[in-house]
Amino acid sequence: MTDLSHAHVLIVATDGFEQAELFEPRQALLDAGAKVTLASFSTDPIQGMKQDEKGDTITPDLTIDDVDTEDYTALLLPGGVANPDALRMNDRAVDIVEEFVDADKLVAAICHAPWLLIEADVVDGKTMTSWPSLRTDLANAGADVVDEEVVRDGQFITSRKPDDIPAFNKAIIAALAEETADA
């Protein structure tokens, strides 16, 4: 089993996150020994969605204003429609993405979450995938868009939808194992 005890993953999310895209990767990372921290606009519980139905809530560990990106190994961005749409309108959320990219740290985004990568202007020249409705946005921002369950291009890992979560989790864990092997 992979030991990610030296990895510390930041998840950034708010109301409207796709439940499976936050809870399942989070649990896979915890099971592999990683430390996982959830940040949002406040520390009030945030509402998950199961497609268009309300799902479970989860309480963030800290606010995005309190995030110091130097404390983390990787960034995980779950999808849903409302979640990344709200986050991309927040300067600090976009700054967090830029800081992870500038530090050459792993950034994993699934479904609609690449909206944040587009907003941070970090997709140009990268091969990525996403939920189908975002693919034109990615292409217009300069990404080489493909229709695959998981795509890794350097520090970026992207996936299309909840059905891709097993491959998404496997790719994140493998990438973190590579990065923390010498820790």
N, C-alpha and C positions, 0 to 999 in steps of 0.2 A: 504494500500500500504506500502511496505517495505521502511523504511527510512535508507539510507546508508550515511547520511551526515557526519558521522565520518570515513568513509572508503576513502582511497586514493589508487587507483589501478594504477600500472605501467604496461604499455603495451610496450613490446620490439619487434620491427619489422624493416624490411628493404625491399628493392625492391623485388617483387615477392610474397608478402603476398597474401593469398587468401582473396579477398575483403570482402566477407560476414563474414569471421572468425575474422576480425578486427572490421569492422564497426558495425555489429549487436550486439556483446557483449558490445562494447564501448557505443553504444546508450542505451542499456538496463541498463547499470551501471549508465550512466548520468541520465536517467529517474528515477532511484531509488535514486538519490541524491548523488551518489558517485562522488568524484573528480577523474578524469582520466588524466593521463599524458602519452604521447607517447614519447619514446626514440628510437633513431636510431644512425647509424654511424655518421651522420651529421644532420643539421637542414634543409637540402634541401628536397623538397617534395620526398616522396617515392611512387613507382608505385605498385598499386594493380593489381591483376589478377582475372578474372572470368574464372576459369579453365585455358584454354590455350590462352585466349584473354585478352588483356590489359583492365584494369578497371580504376577506379578513383585513383587519387593521394591524399595523405594527408601529411600535413607538421608536422614533429615531433616538440615537445615542447622543447626538449633538446637532447644532445648527450648521448650515453651510458657512455662515460667517465665522464660525469657530474652527473651521478646517484648516490645518497646516499640512499642505500636500507633501511636505518633506517626511511626514510621519508614516507614509503609506508606500507600499510596494506596487499597488495596482488600483485601477479605478474600474468599477462595474456600473454600467448604466442599463437598468431595466427599461422595457418599453411600456406599452399602453399608449393611448393617444393623448390623453390630458396631461399625463406626467411629463414627458419630454417637451410638450408644447409649452407648459408653464415654466419649466426649468430654462428653456432657451431664451426666455424673456427676462431672466434674472442675471445681472452682470456677474455676480459672484459665482453662480453655477457655471457660466461660460468660462470665467477665469480659471476655475478649478480644472476644467478640461484642458485649457491652454497650458497650465502649469504642469500637468502630468505629461503632456506631449513634449513640452520644452525640456523636461527632465528625462525624456526617453523611457518613461515608465509604461507598463502595459495598460491599455485602455480597451475594455470589452463592452460592446454595445449590441443590443438585440432589438429587433422589431422596429419600433418608431424611434428608439434612442439615438440613432445616427443624426437625427435633427440637431442634437447638441453638438455633434462633431462638425456638422455643416456650419452652425452658428459660430463655432470657434475657429472656423476657416482652416481646418486641419486635414481635409480629405483630398486635396488636389494631388493627383498622381498616385493615389492609393487604390488598391483593389479592395472592394467592399461589397457587402450585400445588406439587404434590409427588407422590411415589409414592402410589398410591391408598390404601394402608393408613394413611397419615398424615393424610389429608384431614379425618377426624373430629377428630383432635387439633388440627389447625390451626383448624378451625371453633370448637371448644370454647375455644380460646385467643383467639378474637375476629377471626380473619382471614376475609376474603371469599374463599372457595376456588373456583377455576375449574379446568377441565380443558383446559389449553392447553400447547403445547410449551415456551413460555417466557413469563414474565410479568415486566414491569418495573413496579414501583410505587415511585416516588421512588428512594431509595438501594438498594432491594432488587431482585434478579433471582433468579427461581426457575424451575426446570425439573423435569420429571417423572421422566425415566429416560434411560438411555444413548442411546436412539434420538434424543433431543432435543439431544444434545451439539452438533451443528453450529449450531443456532439459539441455544443457550446461549452458545457461544463468540462468535458474532457479536454478541449483545447485550452481553456483557461488554466486548468490544473497542470497540464503539461507545460505550458509557458511559464507558469510560476515556479514549477519544479526546476526548469532550466535556469531561471533567474536567481533562485535562492540556493542552488546546489552548493555554492561556495560560502554561504552564510554560516 
